[in-house]
Amino acid sequence: MNIAFAIFKYFPHGGLQRDMMAIAEELLRRGDRVTIFCHMWDDGKTLPEGLTVKKIHAGGWSNHARAESFIRKLREELKSFPHDVFVAFNRIPGADVYFAADNPFYSTAMRNVGKLGAWLLPRYRTFIAEERGVFAPEAETVIMCLTSRQRNEYIGIYHTPEERFRLLPPGIPADRRRPPEDEAEARRKAKRKELGVAENETLLLQVGSGFRTKGVDRAIAAFAALPDDFRERLRFVVAGRGKARPLERLARRLGVDDRVELLGPRDDVPDLLLAADLMIHPARNEAAGSVLIEALAAGLPVLCSGNCGFADYVQESGGIVLPQPFSQRVFNKALRRVFLTPETLSDLKQNAVGYGQGADFYRRAEAAADIIRGEA
């Protein structure tokens, strides 16, 4: 089959982007050809055979103007491009299949600016209109979603027929699975040595692109709120793509810049997961949170906010899920409790290792490929 994908921006360290590439590779494995239409492609790697990238220049001075331009030009391209099915990874009305990686933008708009602002401000008005075009009852787009919570929120807003949704299982790279203990320990020691983490130090980790959305500022504030005698034995590292300077200023202002490090985008996330002792993920908005599943698969315990779509997996693993609505004070206390007794963190780690070994976290790409081919 000839399958058309569309994504506005591609960079190799984004969760949505990794999901898209995993699905594309699964379709290629089945003998299909995949063409990805995008505005930006930030990856210098050689493309696998059968995969083509076509860049569409989107004009405009703002993100929403460029999004409108991209969708308009994409529709013209698709009129003459032979394809069996069109899959959108951003909100593009008229797609055959949509991969819903995010929670409803409408909900974000209501929280940020309210109904009046959503109508008056072009950015919100544009993105809500695009979202409505995908989820409206009269639309025909099949929607691949990540959690039942996410599906129900969309239905509550747009009254989308439930039969148009397809619930996907978690899907993470197989290299996130915890290796045999000898290998896990060797990789852990090597990565900690590379990072300059001493044997008697505890390493906290956060992974994710889009630092404000992922709540990295919340994590730094909670780290700074720990007693001095705790912090002397702790390090906090963040891997991902985002605006680093505001967070570096925050860490300096709170006096923890010597214990907090922003690593930037990384290709060694599997080893970082093995090197760390606890993942913290106090996200403001997280439809699913594949990084939480990656942590559990590696045997790394998780402390996350309750609005993460995959928070239920964290709860099942024996990890810590913060109540909603989010409270910085509650988060600070929860993080502090982890270090009150050494046994607490040890128990969390043991539970995460056992849970990760018995769970199946690896089938999302296969399930998505089945759905896409079924809609062709």
C-alpha positions in Angstrom: 0.0 0.0 0.0 1.0 3.7 -0.4 0.4 5.4 2.9 0.6 9.2 3.4 1.6 10.5 6.9 1.5 14.2 7.9 3.3 15.8 10.8 4.0 19.5 11.1 7.5 19.1 12.8 9.7 16.1 13.1 12.6 15.8 15.5 13.9 12.5 16.8 13.4 13.1 20.5 9.7 13.9 20.7 7.3 11.3 21.9 4.8 11.9 19.1 7.6 11.8 16.6 9.0 8.5 18.0 5.5 7.0 17.8 5.1 8.1 14.2 8.4 6.6 13.2 7.8 3.3 15.0 4.4 3.0 13.1 6.1 3.9 9.8 8.8 1.3 10.3 6.2 -1.4 11.2 4.3 -0.6 7.9 7.6 -0.7 6.0 8.3 -4.1 7.6 4.9 -5.3 6.1 5.9 -4.2 2.6 4.1 -0.9 2.4 5.5 2.4 1.3 5.2 5.5 3.5 5.5 9.1 2.5 5.8 11.7 5.3 4.6 15.3 4.6 6.0 17.8 7.0 7.0 21.5 7.4 10.2 20.8 9.3 12.4 17.7 9.3 15.2 17.9 11.9 16.9 14.6 11.6 20.1 13.8 9.6 19.8 10.0 9.7 19.5 8.0 6.5 15.9 7.1 5.8 15.0 3.4 5.6 14.1 1.9 2.3 10.5 2.6 1.3 10.2 5.8 3.4 10.1 9.2 1.7 10.0 12.7 3.3 8.3 15.6 1.4 8.7 19.0 2.9 5.9 21.6 2.5 6.9 25.2 3.2 4.3 26.7 5.5 4.2 30.5 5.5 3.1 32.8 8.3 4.4 34.8 11.2 2.8 32.7 13.9 2.4 28.9 14.7 -1.3 28.9 14.0 -0.8 30.8 10.7 1.9 28.3 9.6 -0.4 25.4 10.6 -3.2 26.8 8.5 -0.8 27.2 5.6 0.6 23.7 6.0 -2.9 22.1 6.0 -4.0 24.2 3.0 -0.9 23.2 0.9 -1.0 19.6 2.1 -4.6 19.2 0.8 -3.4 20.4 -2.6 -0.5 18.0 -2.6 -2.7 15.0 -1.7 -5.1 15.7 -4.6 -2.4 14.5 -7.0 -0.5 12.2 -4.7 -1.6 8.5 -5.1 -2.3 7.0 -1.7 -4.5 4.4 -0.1 -4.9 6.0 3.3 -3.9 9.4 4.8 -2.8 9.4 8.5 -2.5 12.7 10.4 -0.3 13.1 13.5 -1.5 16.7 14.0 -5.1 17.9 14.0 -5.9 17.9 10.2 -9.6 17.8 9.3 -10.3 15.3 6.5 -7.7 12.7 7.5 -8.7 9.1 7.2 -6.9 8.3 10.5 -5.7 10.6 13.3 -3.2 9.6 15.9 -4.4 11.5 19.1 -1.2 12.0 21.1 -2.6 15.0 23.1 -5.5 15.8 25.3 -8.1 18.1 23.9 -6.8 21.5 23.0 -10.2 22.9 23.8 -9.7 22.0 27.5 -6.4 23.8 27.5 -8.0 26.9 25.9 -10.8 26.9 28.5 -8.2 26.7 31.3 -6.0 29.4 29.9 -8.3 32.0 28.4 -11.9 30.9 28.8 -14.6 30.8 26.1 -14.3 34.5 25.2 -10.5 34.4 24.8 -10.8 31.2 22.7 -13.1 33.0 20.4 -11.2 36.3 20.2 -7.6 35.1 20.1 -6.6 33.7 16.6 -4.3 31.0 17.9 -6.9 29.4 20.1 -9.7 29.9 17.5 -7.6 28.3 14.8 -6.5 25.2 16.7 -10.0 24.6 18.2 -11.5 24.8 14.7 -9.0 22.2 13.4 -9.6 20.0 16.4 -13.4 20.2 15.9 -12.9 19.3 12.2 -11.4 16.0 13.3 -13.7 15.1 16.2 -17.1 16.5 15.1 -19.9 13.9 15.0 -20.3 14.4 11.2 -16.6 13.8 10.5 -15.4 10.4 9.3 -11.9 10.3 10.7 -11.0 7.2 12.6 -9.2 8.2 15.8 -6.4 6.2 17.4 -6.2 7.2 21.1 -3.9 6.3 23.9 -6.1 6.0 27.0 -9.8 5.6 27.7 -9.6 8.8 29.8 -8.5 10.7 26.7 -11.2 9.2 24.6 -13.9 10.1 27.1 -12.8 13.7 27.3 -13.0 14.1 23.6 -16.5 12.5 23.5 -17.6 14.8 26.3 -16.6 17.9 24.4 -17.4 17.1 20.8 -19.9 14.3 21.1 -17.8 12.1 18.8 -19.4 8.7 18.2 -17.5 6.2 20.3 -17.2 3.7 17.5 -14.8 6.0 15.7 -12.2 5.5 18.4 -9.5 2.8 18.5 -7.7 2.4 21.8 -4.0 1.6 21.4 -1.9 -0.3 23.8 1.4 1.2 25.2 4.2 1.0 22.7 7.9 1.6 23.6 11.1 0.5 22.0 12.2 -3.0 22.9 15.6 -1.6 24.1 13.8 0.0 27.1 13.2 -3.5 28.5 15.4 -4.1 31.5 18.3 -6.4 30.5 19.7 -9.2 32.7 21.0 -7.9 36.0 24.7 -8.2 35.3 24.3 -6.1 32.2 21.9 -3.6 33.8 24.4 -3.0 36.7 27.3 -2.6 34.3 25.4 -0.1 32.1 24.2 1.7 35.2 27.7 2.1 36.6 29.1 3.3 33.3 26.5 5.9 32.7 26.7 7.2 36.3 30.4 7.5 35.9 29.9 9.5 32.7 27.5 11.8 34.4 29.8 12.3 37.4 27.3 10.7 39.9 29.0 9.1 42.9 28.0 5.7 44.1 26.5 7.1 47.3 24.4 9.7 45.4 20.8 9.2 44.4 20.0 10.2 40.8 16.6 11.7 40.0 15.6 11.8 36.3 13.1 13.5 34.2 12.7 12.9 30.4 10.5 14.8 28.1 10.4 17.6 25.5 8.5 20.8 26.2 9.7 21.6 29.7 6.8 23.8 30.9 4.2 21.2 29.8 6.2 18.4 31.5 6.5 20.5 34.7 10.3 20.6 34.9 9.9 23.9 36.9 7.7 22.1 39.4 10.4 19.4 39.7 13.2 21.9 40.3 11.1 23.6 42.9 10.4 20.3 44.7 14.0 19.4 44.6 15.0 22.8 46.1 12.4 22.3 48.9 14.2 19.2 50.1 16.2 19.6 53.3 19.9 20.4 52.8 21.1 17.0 54.2 18.9 15.2 51.6 20.1 17.3 48.7 23.7 16.8 49.4 23.3 13.2 48.4 21.0 13.9 45.4 21.5 14.8 41.7 18.7 15.8 39.3 19.1 15.5 35.6 16.7 16.4 32.8 16.9 14.9 29.3 14.8 16.5 26.5 14.2 19.3 24.2 13.0 22.6 25.6 13.8 26.2 26.7 16.7 25.7 29.1 17.5 29.2 30.2 14.4 30.0 32.3 15.0 26.7 34.2 18.7 27.4 34.6 17.8 30.8 36.1 15.2 29.2 38.4 17.8 26.6 39.6 20.3 29.4 40.4 17.6 31.5 42.2 16.7 28.5 44.3 20.3 27.7 45.0 20.4 24.2 43.4 22.1 24.9 40.1 25.1 22.8 41.3 22.8 19.8 41.7 20.6 20.2 38.7 21.7 19.6 35.1 19.8 20.0 31.8 21.3 17.5 29.4 19.4 18.4 26.3 18.1 15.8 23.8 19.7 12.5 24.3 20.1 9.2 22.4 21.1 7.3 25.5 17.8 7.3 27.3 17.8 3.5 27.9 21.1 3.8 29.9 19.8 7.0 31.7 16.8 4.9 32.9 19.1 2.3 34.3 21.4 4.9 35.9 18.6 6.7 37.7 17.0 5.8 41.0 13.7 7.6 40.6 11.8 9.3 37.7 9.8 12.4 38.5 7.2 13.6 36.0 4.9 16.3 37.4 3.4 17.2 34.0 0.8 19.9 33.6 -0.7 18.1 30.6 0.1 14.5 29.5 -2.3 12.6 27.4 -0.4 9.4 28.0 3.3 9.7 29.0 5.2 6.9 27.2 8.3 7.9 29.2 6.5 6.6 32.3 6.1 3.2 30.6 9.7 3.3 29.5 10.8 3.9 33.1 8.7 1.0 34.4 10.0 -1.4 31.7 13.5 -0.5 32.8 12.7 -1.1 36.5 12.8 2.5 37.4 10.1 3.7 39.9 8.0 6.7 39.0 6.5 9.7 40.8 4.1 11.5 38.5 1.1 13.9 38.5 -2.3 12.4 38.4 -3.3 13.9 35.0 -0.9 11.7 33.1 -2.8 9.2 31.0 -0.6 6.3 32.0 -0.8 7.2 35.7 -2.8 4.0 36.2 0.2 1.9 35.2 2.4 3.9 37.8 -0.2 3.2 40.4 -0.3 -0.5 39.6 3.5 -0.7 39.7 3.5 0.6 43.3 4.8 4.0 42.3 3.5 7.4 43.5 0.7 9.3 41.7 0.0 12.8 42.9 -3.7 13.8 43.4 -5.4 16.2 41.1 -5.6 19.2 41.0 -1.8 19.5 41.3 -0.4 21.1 44.5 3.3 22.0 44.7 3.2 21.6 48.5 1.8 18.0 48.1 4.5 17.3 45.5 7.2 18.6 47.8 6.0 16.4 50.6 5.7 13.3 48.5 9.3 13.7 47.2 10.5 14.3 50.7 8.8 11.2 52.0 10.7 9.0 49.5 13.9 9.9 51.2 12.8 9.8 54.9 13.9 6.2 55.1 16.3 4.4 52.7 13.8 1.4 52.6 11.2 3.5 50.8 13.2 4.0 47.6 14.4 0.5 47.7 10.9 -0.9 47.9 9.7 1.3 45.1 12.6 0.0 42.9 11.9 -3.6 43.7 8.2 -3.1 42.9 9.0 -1.4 39.6 11.4 -4.1 38.5 8.9 -6.9 39.2 6.1 -5.0 37.5 8.2 -4.2 34.4 9.3 -7.8 33.9 5.7 -9.0 33.8 4.1 -6.3 31.6 3.7 -6.1 27.8 4.5 -2.5 26.8 5.6 -3.0 23.2 2.6 -3.5 20.8 1.4 0.0 19.9 3.1 0.2 16.5 1.7 -3.2 15.5 -1.8 -2.3 16.6 -1.7 1.1 14.8 -0.5 -0.6 11.6 -3.4 -3.0 11.8 -5.8 -0.1 12.1 -4.3 2.0 9.3 -4.2 -1.0 6.9 -7.8 -1.8 7.8 -8.9 1.7 6.9 -7.1 1.7 3.5 
